[in-house]
């Protein structure tokens, strides 16, 4: 059973200290879902979206600064 988009958007509100999440093959995940996670989960290091057909190349990204 698919998780509704509205519920996916609530993940960031419920887990603001989230560091990693695997949304792989979650058919309701989209660019807006990822953006909401990036905005609300400031410690987020990794988001896996393999197989999420609604996540596009225009999906927001968080770029980590290189450690010298």
C-alpha positions, -999 to +999 in steps of 0.1 A: +000+000+000+013+034-010+021+061+016+001+093+007+021+123-003+006+143+026+020+118+051+055+118+035+055+156+039+050+152+077+082+132+082+103+164+086+079+177+112+080+145+132+118+139+129+136+172+125+170+157+136+168+130+109+201+122+093+193+095+067+162+084+049+155+058+023+124+066+002+133+040-024+104+028-045+080+051-027+058+060-056+043+090-039+076+107-032+083+137-054+104+168-057+083+186-031+087+157-006+125+160-008+124+197-006+103+195+026+128+171+041+157+194+033+140+224+048+128+208+080+156+183+087+187+205+089+210+176+099+200+155+069+230+139+052+215+114+029+182+109+010+178+078-012+151+080-039+160+051-061+129+040-081+108+071-071+094+080-105+080+113-095+114+127-083+129+146-112+163+160-122+149+194-109+147+180-074+163+203-048+197+192-035+217+199-005+254+202-013+279+194+014+310+215+016+342+196+011+363+189+042+399+201+038 
